[in-house]
């Protein structure tokens, strides 16, 4: 569960690094392509939106469902390539790309 919370925390840090408004204020779920394999959509509202529970990130890996995360836990793929460690590494790389200015805000 610690890694799931860490992964969600990194999603929040990526959002902040991009300089986007509060997810709660965005009005629609925030969708982001982390790299060629990982994507996520975060529902920052208090209501279920697009089948994503409130304050939850829905993850995909190569277009396939890979997990649902929130600040307190969730469920995550546990394959040899699609897993928590791989997601955490991809999020850290995305934050690094943003911090050095090689990513434009989507």
C-alpha angles and dihedrals in degrees: 000000000000092000093049090054089046091052092050090047090053090051088055091047091051090051090051093046089055089055094233123159119262111295088233090057096045092085093215133053114279114240122196135174106216096187140321091303111028128065132161141187119206122203105207095177129094091241132071108263127184088354091301115124119236117287092005135129117219111206132203129190116199087345095306125114108264106169155318118243134183131171092274104042141296141172126294139183113262103196126134092262105018106057143113095277092052092048092048091050091049092049092049090051091049091051089049091051090051093047093054092045100247093124128068117214107263 
